[in-house]
Amino acid sequence: MNWIVIAIGTALVLVLTAASVGPYFVDWTAYRDTIEANASRLIGVGVTIDGDAEVRILPSPRIVVHNVGLGVGDAPLVTARTVDLDVALMPLLSGELRVKQLRLDAPHVDVSISPAGTIDFPPLQVDDGIQSLFTAEDVTVESITVEDGQIELRDSRTGRTHTVEGLALNGNARSLTGPFTAEGRAEIGGAPATVRVAGGQLEAGTMPLSVRVTPQDANAEMSFEGAIVPRAEAPSVRGELTVSAMAGTVPFSLSGGIAADLSEIVFTRGTLSYGAPANAIELTAAASLSLIDNTPAVLALSARQLDLDRLDRALFGSDTPTLRPPAETVEGIMEHLGPLYSLLMGQGGSAREVSVGLDLGAVVVGGALVEEVSLAARSNGTTFTIERAEAVFPGDSTAEFSGTLTGGVRGSLRLSAAQPSVLARWWSGAAAPNPLGGTIDPILLETDLS
């Protein structure tokens, strides 16, 4: 009986020794074709390996391959300098795939949007592949590390390419249907930022999603709380977006509902706040951006009433109730709005024009009301063109203007005043003498400014 036990023990030792030591004496690179074929069969799309390959069985299965491509043709969907996969052995024997560590070095994801507005993904035939071995709920990734990643999204409808570079993430996933977390850093549009993404459990085709992006070179933060419908050919998201930043030295925030797919981004129920909370001005905001062409983005702002006198005191630190003349108040606030304009419209020019609409019921300035304020304008980040601006001023006065505010005021002005002296006295300051020298008859002025 002892010899049987000894024989079985010896056989086990030899098997374990071969499994542990054997791989170091095998040129696994020579089996690249076999590894490629099996990987392609499991995930249902072509896999190419142009570099070396290493395989280990014990103490846990591990495979390391270099210069990997996923997809067909000369432009694969995903490439990576190195893929290092470490799998737990015992769960594997019971029908579970527990990835202890997945390391991706220099992965490059290349995604294209077709003229029809769908993402060009290769068809994945997984029914006879990995799904025949494991369900999505049976696949766990305990740790994933991405270094030097890049994502390129090319839109054939507009010719635009959107790029995320320098992607470095650490994350995990309880299953392939969530929940998952990932955090790290990336360069988004050339701007470095820290990123955190968390997803919940996928149910009925929808996954809860939380995203937080904090630019490193700006005192700002963007967060999204909502859900994603992760259809491969046409994903979409819907939820609440919050952006907070410092426009120069003044706090600024924008929050509201957002819905986005591959056709457009729509922002609704928004609130734009500018200034410290105790003295901030708030406007209702809505916006839309078409993703299928280069038509102007649309931004609409409105409010029942804005108190510029209160904002002026907050911005310039005045503790006295004395009001500055409206001319000085407006000039000072416009200087402060410069950084906010840069945040909303972009800096240095943009190929995408923005159409702006502003409607205000009343504006408190100089201790009086300016009513029925409306503005229609457009901007590309370099030039600001006013198509139409009009308001009702003190002195039963109305003013209309169209022109540009770039490098000075240029355009056409029409002013009608039933009480010009009241208008002039209000504009120059209540304590100032009447610059028109007394009461004068109503006036109608039309002139070109340059």
KOLVEXKOL-182312 format. One record per residue (C-alpha): residue number from 1; residue in three letters; x, y, z. Coordinates in nm, 4 decimals. Layout:
BEGIN
     k     r         px         py         pz
   NUM   ala          X          Y          Z
...
***
This chain:
BEGIN
     k     r         px         py         pz
     1   met     0.0000     0.0000     0.0000
     2   asn     0.2848     0.2387     0.0849
     3   trp     0.4255     0.2191    -0.2662
     4   ile     0.0922     0.3346    -0.4092
     5   val     0.0912     0.6386    -0.1817
     6   ile     0.4529     0.7099    -0.2661
     7   ala     0.3821     0.6768    -0.6394
     8   ile     0.0826     0.9110    -0.6259
     9   gly     0.2781     1.1613    -0.4149
    10   thr     0.5694     1.1464    -0.6541
    11   ala     0.3392     1.1995    -0.9510
    12   leu     0.1780     1.5038    -0.7865
    13   val     0.5187     1.6515    -0.7098
    14   leu     0.6280     1.6017    -1.0702
    15   val     0.3077     1.7584    -1.2051
    16   leu     0.3347     2.0609    -0.9761
    17   thr     0.7043     2.0960    -1.0553
    18   ala     0.6339     2.0829    -1.4266
    19   ala     0.3561     2.3374    -1.3962
    20   ser     0.5715     2.5713    -1.1884
    21   val     0.9056     2.5347    -1.3607
    22   gly     0.8104     2.4116    -1.7067
    23   pro     0.6814     2.7429    -1.8403
    24   tyr     1.0236     2.9004    -1.7874
    25   phe     1.1746     2.6488    -2.0296
    26   val     0.9034     2.6817    -2.2941
    27   asp     0.9277     2.9380    -2.5711
    28   trp     0.5677     3.0554    -2.5476
    29   thr     0.6288     3.3081    -2.8243
    30   ala     0.6336     3.0144    -3.0634
    31   tyr     0.2705     2.9503    -2.9633
    32   arg     0.1485     3.3002    -3.0436
    33   asp    -0.0745     3.1719    -3.3223
    34   thr    -0.2452     2.9336    -3.0802
    35   ile    -0.2868     3.2063    -2.8169
    36   glu    -0.4255     3.4453    -3.0814
    37   ala    -0.6712     3.1849    -3.2120
    38   asn    -0.8008     3.0947    -2.8660
    39   ala    -0.8306     3.4582    -2.7573
    40   ser    -1.0148     3.5452    -3.0789
    41   arg    -1.2555     3.2575    -3.0260
    42   leu    -1.3241     3.3558    -2.6642
    43   ile    -1.4080     3.7226    -2.7281
    44   gly    -1.5417     3.6857    -3.0807
    45   val    -1.3132     3.9336    -3.2571
    46   gly    -0.9671     3.9075    -3.4071
    47   val    -0.6661     3.9266    -3.1740
    48   thr    -0.3097     3.9781    -3.2960
    49   ile     0.0134     3.9450    -3.0963
    50   asp     0.3250     4.0878    -3.2574
    51   gly     0.5540     4.0656    -2.9549
    52   asp     0.6751     3.8118    -2.7010
    53   ala     0.4454     3.5965    -2.4897
    54   glu     0.4931     3.4530    -2.1408
    55   val     0.2718     3.1972    -1.9648
    56   arg     0.2694     3.0671    -1.6057
    57   ile     0.0390     2.8103    -1.4471
    58   leu     0.1295     2.8160    -1.0750
    59   pro     0.0873     2.9540    -0.8158
    60   ser    -0.1806     3.1276    -1.0274
    61   pro    -0.2337     3.1372    -1.4046
    62   arg    -0.0658     3.4350    -1.5622
    63   ile    -0.0150     3.5434    -1.9204
    64   val     0.1908     3.8396    -2.0425
    65   val     0.1782     3.9388    -2.4088
    66   his     0.3370     4.2332    -2.5870
    67   asn     0.2235     4.4435    -2.8834
    68   val    -0.1365     4.3268    -2.8811
    69   gly    -0.4131     4.4332    -3.1192
    70   leu    -0.7882     4.3828    -3.0887
    71   gly    -0.9890     4.4136    -3.4091
    72   val    -0.9388     4.3446    -3.7744
    73   gly    -0.7559     4.5257    -4.0510
    74   asp    -0.4781     4.7827    -4.0344
    75   ala    -0.6611     4.9997    -3.7784
    76   pro    -0.7551     4.7788    -3.4798
    77   leu    -1.0009     4.9033    -3.2214
    78   val    -0.7545     4.8563    -2.9330
    79   thr    -0.3780     4.8192    -2.9199
    80   ala    -0.1527     4.7823    -2.6162
    81   arg     0.2198     4.7657    -2.5610
    82   thr     0.1722     4.5054    -2.2854
    83   val    -0.1177     4.3093    -2.1411
    84   asp    -0.0427     4.1345    -1.8099
    85   leu    -0.3223     3.9103    -1.6780
    86   asp    -0.3067     3.7304    -1.3425
    87   val    -0.5975     3.4968    -1.2589
    88   ala    -0.6882     3.3205    -0.9328
    89   leu    -0.6674     2.9426    -0.9809
    90   met    -0.9231     2.7937    -0.7404
    91   pro    -1.2240     3.0072    -0.8498
    92   leu    -1.1343     2.9181    -1.2089
    93   leu    -1.1809     2.5496    -1.1279
    94   ser    -1.5321     2.6222    -0.9959
    95   gly    -1.6494     2.8201    -1.2995
    96   glu    -1.5598     3.1713    -1.1852
    97   leu    -1.3074     3.4021    -1.3476
    98   arg    -1.1437     3.6146    -1.0790
    99   val    -0.8828     3.8446    -1.2272
   100   lys    -0.6393     3.9252    -0.9492
   101   gln    -0.4515     4.1844    -1.1529
   102   leu    -0.4929     4.3219    -1.5038
   103   arg    -0.2193     4.5580    -1.6171
   104   leu    -0.2433     4.7482    -1.9443
   105   asp     0.0595     4.9401    -2.0637
   106   ala     0.0055     5.2049    -2.3328
   107   pro    -0.3418     5.0955    -2.4434
   108   his    -0.4764     5.2925    -2.7373
   109   val    -0.8512     5.2852    -2.8001
   110   asp    -0.9532     5.4084    -3.1452
   111   val    -1.3275     5.4691    -3.1814
   112   ser    -1.5044     5.6029    -3.4898
   113   ile    -1.8546     5.7430    -3.5317
   114   ser    -2.0028     5.6535    -3.8681
   115   pro    -2.1915     5.8972    -4.0945
   116   ala    -2.5101     5.7289    -3.9682
   117   gly    -2.4260     5.8375    -3.6118
   118   thr    -2.3338     5.4995    -3.4656
   119   ile    -2.0070     5.3750    -3.3181
   120   asp    -1.8180     5.1423    -3.5469
   121   phe    -1.7591     4.8462    -3.3171
   122   pro    -1.6624     4.5084    -3.4601
   123   pro    -1.9343     4.2470    -3.4037
   124   leu    -1.8517     4.0363    -3.0978
   125   gln    -1.9538     3.6722    -3.1322
   126   val    -1.9251     3.5610    -2.7693
   127   asp    -2.2121     3.3134    -2.7391
   128   asp    -1.9825     3.0233    -2.8228
   129   gly    -1.6815     3.1874    -2.6602
   130   ile    -1.6311     3.3279    -2.3138
   131   gln    -2.0044     3.3369    -2.2413
   132   ser    -2.0154     2.9595    -2.2779
   133   leu    -1.7610     2.9390    -1.9941
   134   phe    -1.8503     3.2306    -1.7648
   135   thr    -2.1456     3.4624    -1.7176
   136   ala    -2.0843     3.8359    -1.6847
   137   glu    -2.1687     3.8110    -1.3137
   138   asp    -1.9018     3.5404    -1.2667
   139   val    -1.6160     3.7623    -1.3886
   140   thr    -1.4493     3.9738    -1.1193
   141   val    -1.1580     4.2137    -1.1647
   142   glu    -0.9955     4.2767    -0.8285
   143   ser    -0.7447     4.5264    -0.9649
   144   ile    -0.6881     4.6920    -1.3016
   145   thr    -0.4032     4.9297    -1.3740
   146   val    -0.3753     5.1444    -1.6855
   147   glu    -0.0621     5.3396    -1.7701
   148   asp    -0.0014     5.5820    -2.0574
   149   gly    -0.3429     5.5185    -2.2116
   150   gln    -0.4999     5.7080    -2.4994
   151   ile    -0.8539     5.7293    -2.6352
   152   glu    -0.9315     5.8780    -2.9755
   153   leu    -1.2884     5.9446    -3.0870
   154   arg    -1.3111     6.0346    -3.4558
   155   asp    -1.6403     6.1725    -3.5823
   156   ser    -1.6804     6.1276    -3.9563
   157   arg    -1.9882     6.3555    -3.9532
   158   thr    -1.7930     6.6670    -3.8532
   159   gly    -1.4307     6.5693    -3.9152
   160   arg    -1.3502     6.6381    -3.5491
   161   thr    -1.1226     6.4193    -3.3365
   162   his    -1.1554     6.4205    -2.9571
   163   thr    -0.8580     6.2870    -2.7623
   164   val    -0.7871     6.1780    -2.4061
   165   glu    -0.4146     6.1201    -2.3456
   166   gly    -0.1850     6.0304    -2.0572
   167   leu    -0.4544     5.8078    -1.9085
   168   ala    -0.3406     5.6489    -1.5820
   169   leu    -0.6065     5.4657    -1.3815
   170   asn    -0.6474     5.2202    -1.0973
   171   gly    -0.9767     5.0430    -1.0519
   172   asn    -1.1767     4.7299    -0.9862
   173   ala    -1.5045     4.5678    -1.0889
   174   arg    -1.7197     4.3308    -0.8901
   175   ser    -1.8505     4.1902    -1.2187
   176   leu    -1.8689     4.2831    -1.5851
   177   thr    -2.2131     4.4310    -1.5169
   178   gly    -2.0894     4.6409    -1.2235
   179   pro    -2.0425     4.7899    -0.9846
   180   phe    -1.6976     4.9306    -1.0665
   181   thr    -1.4684     5.2187    -0.9727
   182   ala    -1.1705     5.3779    -1.1449
   183   glu    -0.9656     5.6832    -1.0565
   184   gly    -0.6467     5.8450    -1.1729
   185   arg    -0.5401     6.1190    -1.4126
   186   ala    -0.5714     6.2119    -1.7781
   187   glu    -0.5205     6.4938    -2.0256
   188   ile    -0.8609     6.5899    -2.1627
   189   gly    -0.8377     6.8200    -2.4612
   190   gly    -0.4768     6.8862    -2.3634
   191   ala    -0.5662     6.9901    -2.0064
   192   pro    -0.4375     6.7637    -1.7248
   193   ala    -0.7005     6.6576    -1.4732
   194   thr    -0.7736     6.4042    -1.2028
   195   val    -1.0625     6.1717    -1.2817
   196   arg    -1.2885     5.9466    -1.0769
   197   val    -1.5560     5.7253    -1.2323
   198   ala    -1.7936     5.4897    -1.0500
   199   gly    -2.0661     5.2721    -1.1955
   200   gly    -2.3427     5.0768    -1.0269
   201   gln    -2.5080     4.7485    -1.1154
   202   leu    -2.6396     4.7224    -1.4722
   203   glu    -3.0143     4.6610    -1.4634
   204   ala    -3.2619     4.6675    -1.7517
   205   gly    -2.9916     4.8079    -1.9791
   206   thr    -2.9147     5.1070    -1.7539
   207   met    -2.6194     5.1606    -1.5212
   208   pro    -2.5932     5.4292    -1.2488
   209   leu    -2.2904     5.6480    -1.3193
   210   ser    -2.0907     5.9017    -1.1193
   211   val    -1.8093     6.1074    -1.2742
   212   arg    -1.5859     6.3703    -1.1166
   213   val    -1.3227     6.5667    -1.3109
   214   thr    -1.0897     6.8183    -1.1458
   215   pro    -0.8543     7.0143    -1.3767
   216   gln    -0.5092     7.0457    -1.2243
   217   asp    -0.4307     7.3903    -1.3644
   218   ala    -0.7617     7.5566    -1.2737
   219   asn    -0.9589     7.6100    -0.9571
   220   ala    -1.2569     7.4169    -1.0903
   221   glu    -1.4462     7.0902    -1.0646
   222   met    -1.7038     6.9098    -1.2761
   223   ser    -1.9301     6.6345    -1.1451
   224   phe    -2.2026     6.4207    -1.2993
   225   glu    -2.4551     6.2035    -1.1198
   226   gly    -2.6941     6.0025    -1.3307
   227   ala    -2.7111     5.6946    -1.5484
   228   ile    -2.5705     5.5586    -1.8715
   229   val    -2.7329     5.3316    -2.1260
   230   pro    -2.4177     5.1507    -2.2468
   231   arg    -2.5334     5.0338    -2.5883
   232   ala    -2.2183     4.9677    -2.7867
   233   glu    -2.3463     5.1298    -3.1048
   234   ala    -2.5295     5.4249    -2.9463
   235   pro    -2.4584     5.5015    -2.5785
   236   ser    -2.6418     5.7794    -2.3948
   237   val    -2.6304     5.9469    -2.0533
   238   arg    -2.8815     6.1421    -1.8484
   239   gly    -2.8471     6.3040    -1.5067
   240   glu    -2.7370     6.6127    -1.3147
   241   leu    -2.4285     6.8160    -1.4062
   242   thr    -2.2524     7.0555    -1.1686
   243   val    -1.9602     7.2804    -1.2600
   244   ser    -1.7952     7.5004    -0.9982
   245   ala    -1.5000     7.7278    -1.0603
   246   met    -1.3345     8.0572    -0.9828
   247   ala    -1.3826     8.3169    -1.2561
   248   gly    -1.0761     8.5177    -1.1619
   249   thr    -1.1367     8.5804    -0.7915
   250   val    -1.5149     8.5393    -0.8078
   251   pro    -1.6881     8.2042    -0.7457
   252   phe    -1.8994     8.0713    -1.0284
   253   ser    -2.1214     7.7643    -1.0566
   254   leu    -2.3485     7.6034    -1.3117
   255   ser    -2.5840     7.3177    -1.2315
   256   gly    -2.8785     7.1482    -1.3983
   257   gly    -3.0055     6.8496    -1.5910
   258   ile    -2.8113     6.7098    -1.8847
   259   ala    -2.8923     6.4510    -2.1492
   260   ala    -2.6424     6.3439    -2.4132
   261   asp    -2.6140     6.0905    -2.6911
   262   leu    -2.4194     6.0758    -3.0166
   263   ser    -2.6483     6.3378    -3.1748
   264   glu    -2.6628     6.6229    -2.9253
   265   ile    -2.6046     6.7464    -2.5722
   266   val    -2.8982     6.9213    -2.4052
   267   phe    -2.8728     7.1148    -2.0777
   268   thr    -3.1983     7.2086    -1.9034
   269   arg    -3.3298     7.3354    -1.5690
   270   gly    -2.9955     7.5041    -1.5147
   271   thr    -2.8897     7.7671    -1.2652
   272   leu    -2.5889     7.9903    -1.3288
   273   ser    -2.4597     8.1611    -1.0151
   274   tyr    -2.1927     8.4331    -1.0145
   275   gly    -2.0493     8.5819    -0.6974
   276   ala    -2.0240     8.4858    -0.3308
   277   pro    -2.3357     8.2985    -0.2101
   278   ala    -2.4636     8.5904     0.0002
   279   asn    -2.4516     8.8366    -0.2918
   280   ala    -2.4558     8.6151    -0.5997
   281   ile    -2.6599     8.6888    -0.9071
   282   glu    -2.8481     8.3887    -1.0422
   283   leu    -2.9840     8.3197    -1.3873
   284   thr    -3.1839     8.0347    -1.5295
   285   ala    -2.9790     7.8583    -1.7949
   286   ala    -3.0437     7.6220    -2.0841
   287   ala    -2.8113     7.5112    -2.3632
   288   ser    -2.7843     7.2719    -2.6533
   289   leu    -2.4975     7.1508    -2.8676
   290   ser    -2.5394     6.9548    -3.1887
   291   leu    -2.2830     6.6792    -3.2403
   292   ile    -2.3775     6.5964    -3.5973
   293   asp    -2.2648     6.9222    -3.7582
   294   asn    -2.0922     7.2528    -3.6851
   295   thr    -2.4046     7.4624    -3.6270
   296   pro    -2.3704     7.7140    -3.3416
   297   ala    -2.4224     7.6000    -2.9864
   298   val    -2.7159     7.7697    -2.8149
   299   leu    -2.7067     7.9294    -2.4682
   300   ala    -3.0178     8.0900    -2.3173
   301   leu    -3.0058     8.2888    -1.9912
   302   ser    -3.2925     8.4567    -1.8107
   303   ala    -3.3956     8.6030    -1.4752
   304   arg    -3.6853     8.7958    -1.3294
   305   gln    -3.4555     9.0472    -1.1630
   306   leu    -3.0830     9.1052    -1.1127
   307   asp    -2.9468     9.3367    -0.8437
   308   leu    -2.6248     9.4786    -0.9890
   309   asp    -2.5936     9.7322    -0.7064
   310   arg    -2.5643     9.4509    -0.4510
   311   leu    -2.3188     9.2609    -0.6692
   312   asp    -2.1150     9.5784    -0.7210
   313   arg    -2.0813     9.6324    -0.3458
   314   ala    -1.9785     9.2686    -0.2995
   315   leu    -1.7190     9.2756    -0.5778
   316   phe    -1.5576     9.6026    -0.4786
   317   gly    -1.5873     9.5696    -0.1022
   318   ser    -1.8005     9.8751    -0.0311
   319   asp    -1.9568     9.8773     0.3179
   320   thr    -2.1477    10.2015     0.2613
   321   pro    -2.4997    10.2213     0.1202
   322   thr    -2.3893    10.4903    -0.1272
   323   leu    -2.4554    10.3796    -0.4835
   324   arg    -2.2013    10.4266    -0.7568
   325   pro    -2.3185    10.5795    -1.0830
   326   pro    -2.4515    10.3118    -1.3191
   327   ala    -2.1778    10.3943    -1.5694
   328   glu    -1.9088    10.2997    -1.3120
   329   thr    -2.1039     9.9979    -1.1852
   330   val    -2.1513     9.8491    -1.5310
   331   glu    -1.7891     9.9148    -1.6302
   332   gly    -1.6555     9.7498    -1.3133
   333   ile    -1.8816     9.4450    -1.3417
   334   met    -1.7958     9.3992    -1.7099
   335   glu    -1.4263     9.3877    -1.6179
   336   his    -1.5012     9.1186    -1.3604
   337   leu    -1.7091     8.9228    -1.6115
   338   gly    -1.4099     8.8828    -1.8420
   339   pro    -1.2881     8.5552    -1.6818
   340   leu    -1.6461     8.4210    -1.6742
   341   tyr    -1.6832     8.5005    -2.0441
   342   ser    -1.3610     8.3075    -2.1113
   343   leu    -1.4924     8.0087    -1.9156
   344   leu    -1.8266     8.0010    -2.0983
   345   met    -1.7102     8.0886    -2.4500
   346   gly    -1.3575     7.9500    -2.4608
   347   gln    -1.0286     8.1310    -2.4973
   348   gly    -0.8300     8.2104    -2.8082
   349   gly    -1.1122     8.1437    -3.0510
   350   ser    -1.3085     7.8340    -3.1375
   351   ala    -1.4353     7.6721    -3.4538
   352   arg    -1.7750     7.6321    -3.2856
   353   glu    -1.9781     7.9492    -3.2591
   354   val    -2.2105     8.0100    -2.9630
   355   ser    -2.5464     8.1815    -2.9981
   356   val    -2.6436     8.3647    -2.6778
   357   gly    -2.9860     8.4828    -2.5698
   358   leu    -3.0484     8.6916    -2.2552
   359   asp    -3.3861     8.7980    -2.1182
   360   leu    -3.4185     8.9908    -1.7908
   361   gly    -3.7383     9.1252    -1.6440
   362   ala    -3.5606     9.3999    -1.4496
   363   val    -3.2106     9.5045    -1.3470
   364   val    -3.1471     9.7088    -1.0310
   365   val    -2.8613     9.9501    -1.0961
   366   gly    -2.7991    10.3010    -0.9704
   367   gly    -3.0957    10.2676    -0.7390
   368   ala    -3.3397    10.2409    -1.0300
   369   leu    -3.4878     9.9741    -1.2536
   370   val    -3.3815     9.8962    -1.6078
   371   glu    -3.6623     9.6850    -1.7492
   372   glu    -3.7361     9.4524    -2.0386
   373   val    -3.3690     9.3776    -2.1022
   374   ser    -3.3095     9.1441    -2.3952
   375   leu    -3.0010     9.0440    -2.5897
   376   ala    -2.9305     8.8244    -2.8908
   377   ala    -2.5607     8.7755    -2.9628
   378   arg    -2.3039     8.5298    -3.0915
   379   ser    -1.9433     8.4592    -3.0055
   380   asn    -1.6624     8.2328    -3.1194
   381   gly    -1.4382     8.3080    -2.8220
   382   thr    -1.2556     8.5891    -3.0036
   383   thr    -1.5306     8.8195    -3.1271
   384   phe    -1.8591     8.9082    -2.9572
   385   thr    -2.1274     9.0315    -3.1950
   386   ile    -2.4566     9.1751    -3.0723
   387   glu    -2.7341     9.1117    -3.3205
   388   arg    -2.9918     9.2912    -3.1069
   389   ala    -2.9901     9.4492    -2.7601
   390   glu    -3.2682     9.6588    -2.6124
   391   ala    -3.3948     9.7814    -2.2760
   392   val    -3.6186    10.0391    -2.1087
   393   phe    -3.4241    10.2919    -1.8949
   394   pro    -3.5226    10.5583    -1.6407
   395   gly    -3.6697    10.8727    -1.7935
   396   asp    -3.9142    10.6703    -2.0029
   397   ser    -3.6240    10.5904    -2.2333
   398   thr    -3.5596    10.2987    -2.4686
   399   ala    -3.2328    10.2025    -2.6300
   400   glu    -3.1496     9.9595    -2.9092
   401   phe    -2.8026     9.8559    -3.0202
   402   ser    -2.6447     9.6182    -3.2712
   403   gly    -2.2747     9.5802    -3.3389
   404   thr    -1.9601     9.4349    -3.1849
   405   leu    -1.7824     9.4719    -2.8505
   406   thr    -1.4469     9.3394    -2.9674
   407   gly    -1.1670     9.5952    -2.9358
   408   gly    -1.4157     9.8671    -2.8493
   409   val    -1.7803     9.9439    -2.9167
   410   arg    -1.8797     9.9549    -3.2825
   411   gly    -2.2309     9.9509    -3.4215
   412   ser    -2.5632    10.1290    -3.4503
   413   leu    -2.7404    10.2916    -3.1543
   414   arg    -3.0972    10.4168    -3.1386
   415   leu    -3.2047    10.6089    -2.8258
   416   ser    -3.5498    10.7468    -2.7527
   417   ala    -3.5971    10.9464    -2.4280
   418   ala    -3.9127    11.1212    -2.3127
   419   gln    -3.7215    11.2712    -2.0177
   420   pro    -3.3573    11.2979    -2.1270
   421   ser    -3.2525    11.4920    -1.8168
   422   val    -3.3772    11.2135    -1.5889
   423   leu    -3.1856    10.9558    -1.7962
   424   ala    -2.8647    11.1620    -1.7957
   425   arg    -2.8828    11.2361    -1.4219
   426   trp    -2.9387    10.8666    -1.3405
   427   trp    -2.6583    10.7443    -1.5671
   428   ser    -2.3988    10.9911    -1.4375
   429   gly    -2.4981    10.9559    -1.0697
   430   ala    -2.7770    11.0985    -0.8535
   431   ala    -2.5409    11.3379    -0.6724
   432   ala    -2.3991    11.4798    -0.9930
   433   pro    -2.5340    11.7960    -1.1554
   434   asn    -2.7509    11.7434    -1.4596
   435   pro    -2.5011    11.7191    -1.7478
   436   leu    -2.7681    11.8435    -1.9892
   437   gly    -2.8134    12.1665    -1.7927
   438   gly    -3.1856    12.1405    -1.7124
   439   thr    -3.5061    11.9985    -1.8462
   440   ile    -3.5126    11.9465    -2.2209
   441   asp    -3.7644    11.8156    -2.4690
   442   pro    -3.7871    11.4475    -2.5662
   443   ile    -3.5172    11.3296    -2.8022
   444   leu    -3.4689    11.0604    -3.0666
   445   leu    -3.1081    10.9786    -3.1419
   446   glu    -2.9780    10.7446    -3.4108
   447   thr    -2.6044    10.7183    -3.4627
   448   asp    -2.3194    10.4885    -3.5625
   449   leu    -2.0488    10.4193    -3.3047
   450   ser    -1.6921    10.3445    -3.4029
***
